[in-house]
Amino acid sequence: MSGFKVPNFADRQQAARAAKKSILEKFRAQPAADDPAVLKRRAEREALAAARAEAKAKRDAAKAEQKAREAERTRLAAEQLEQEKAEQAARELALEAERKAARDARYAARKARQKR
């Protein structure tokens, strides 16, 4: 059974050179920026980005419309609540006036009975 061979400095340098060469070859193998395939992919990405931006704009518009509808509903509810409070206050005032009129009538009747 053979043991593990510890790489020496020269072996490590050779491995580093080979790795650098491999990376350089990989980089050189990439197509140029004006290659039709690269241009096609770029156009596809731009089309997707434009579609995403349009969809986002539509979503944002829908959200803004929904918020406007909610604000209108809230405003209408507040107006209705205010109107109900005003009507309740008017009913209370009318009821209080009726009570006062009834009390005054009773008082006047009692005074009339006492004067007889």
C-alpha positions in Angstrom: 0.0 0.0 0.0 1.5 3.3 -1.1 1.2 6.3 1.1 0.1 9.8 0.4 2.7 11.7 -1.6 3.2 15.2 -0.1 3.4 17.7 -3.0 6.6 19.7 -3.0 6.9 23.4 -3.9 7.5 22.7 -7.6 4.4 20.5 -7.8 2.3 23.2 -6.1 3.7 25.9 -8.6 2.8 23.6 -11.5 -0.7 23.1 -10.2 -1.2 26.8 -9.8 0.1 27.5 -13.3 -2.3 24.8 -14.7 -5.2 26.3 -12.8 -4.5 29.8 -14.1 -4.1 28.5 -17.6 -7.4 26.7 -17.3 -9.2 29.8 -16.1 -7.7 31.9 -18.9 -8.7 29.3 -21.5 -12.2 29.2 -20.1 -12.4 33.0 -20.2 -11.1 33.1 -23.8 -13.6 30.5 -24.8 -16.5 32.8 -23.9 -18.2 34.4 -26.9 -17.5 38.1 -27.6 -20.0 40.9 -26.7 -21.0 41.3 -30.4 -21.7 37.6 -30.9 -25.3 36.9 -32.1 -26.0 34.4 -29.4 -24.9 36.9 -26.7 -26.9 39.7 -28.3 -29.9 37.3 -28.5 -29.6 36.4 -24.8 -29.2 40.1 -23.8 -32.3 41.0 -25.8 -34.3 38.2 -24.1 -33.1 39.4 -20.7 -34.1 43.0 -21.5 -37.5 41.8 -22.7 -38.0 39.9 -19.5 -37.0 42.9 -17.5 -39.4 45.1 -19.4 -42.2 42.6 -18.9 -41.4 42.5 -15.1 -41.3 46.3 -14.9 -44.7 46.5 -16.7 -46.2 43.9 -14.4 -44.9 45.8 -11.4 -46.3 49.0 -12.7 -49.7 47.3 -13.1 -49.5 45.9 -9.6 -48.6 49.3 -8.2 -51.5 50.9 -10.1 -53.9 48.3 -8.8 -52.6 48.8 -5.2 -53.0 52.6 -5.5 -56.5 52.1 -6.8 -57.3 49.8 -4.0 -55.9 52.3 -1.4 -58.0 55.0 -3.0 -61.1 52.9 -2.8 -60.4 52.1 0.9 -59.8 55.7 1.6 -63.1 56.6 0.0 -64.9 53.9 2.0 -63.3 55.2 5.2 -64.3 58.7 4.4 -67.9 57.6 3.7 -68.0 55.6 6.9 -66.7 58.6 8.9 -69.3 60.9 7.3 -72.0 58.4 8.1 -70.8 58.1 11.7 -70.8 61.8 12.0 -74.3 62.1 10.6 -75.5 59.4 13.0 -74.0 61.2 15.9 -75.7 64.5 14.8 -79.0 62.7 14.4 -78.6 61.1 17.8 -77.8 64.5 19.4 -80.9 66.0 17.6 -83.1 63.1 18.9 -81.7 63.6 22.4 -82.4 67.4 22.3 -86.0 66.7 21.0 -86.5 64.1 23.8 -85.2 66.5 26.4 -87.5 69.2 25.1 -90.5 66.8 25.2 -89.6 65.9 28.8 -89.3 69.6 29.8 -92.6 70.3 28.1 -94.3 67.4 30.0 -92.6 68.5 33.3 -93.8 72.1 32.7 -97.3 70.9 32.0 -97.3 68.9 35.2 -96.0 71.9 37.1 -98.7 74.1 35.6 -101.4 71.6 36.4 -100.2 71.3 40.0 -100.2 75.1 40.3 -103.7 75.3 38.8 -104.9 72.7 41.4 -103.3 74.7 44.2 -105.0 78.0 43.2 -108.5 76.5 43.2 
